[in-house]
Amino acid sequence: MKKITLLKWSIPLLLVLTWFMLSMFNHLIDKQVTQANQQVTKSKQLYDKSTQQLNTTIDGKQPNVSAATKKLNNLFALDWTISTQKEFDGKAKSMTPLVTQEVVDHSLDFKPDTDRMMTQTGVIMVFDHMSFMPTSASDTKVSGKVVVFVKSHYEGKPEATTRFVYNISYSPESDKITQLDRIGTFQLQSDSTVL
């Protein structure tokens, strides 16, 4: 009888102790997750602050390079964010205010799509980002190379990234792109023997 009574009281007591232990364990885990999230937030804030300081330094010391970078970002967002044939056909009109007439007349990016490639392929393209490498900068002209990263996908297939390489020039006086020569695509190749 004593064993049954002891057993009756020990099971609930064990359940309460187990619940208490699990609660304490859960509390410790929550505390660690909270601390980790705070560290991530603090690291991101420091990174953002340092990036902002770098951008401010570039803006202050090389305002023409900064202006060219902003203009190029705007241009490539219009040029390479395309989901329909209609958007492809209309992109030249929306890009024209950002460039000189010479660019409109000679750049591949302003040529009409006579083959209706968007309709034929159904590929959707989105401008992801660009890397601008200025080679010269003065009060009258900024020149350099740009690698434009474009993400594309087709009917739920895995996303692909294409890198288009351009020679560019920008005029700070007119605030327009004066050269936009697409010279090809960039392909990253590696020697598997060093991997």
Secondary structure, 3 states (H helix, E strand, C coil): CHHHHHHHHHHHHHHHHHHHHHHHHHHHHHHHHHHHHHHHHHHHHHHHHHHHHHHHHHHHHCHHHHHHHHHHHHHHHHHHCECCHHHHHHHHHHHHHHECHHHHHHCHHHCCCCCCHHHHHCCEEEEEEEEEEEEEECCCCEEEEEEEEEEEECCCCCCEEEEEEEEEEEECCCCEEEEEEEEEECCCCCCHHHC
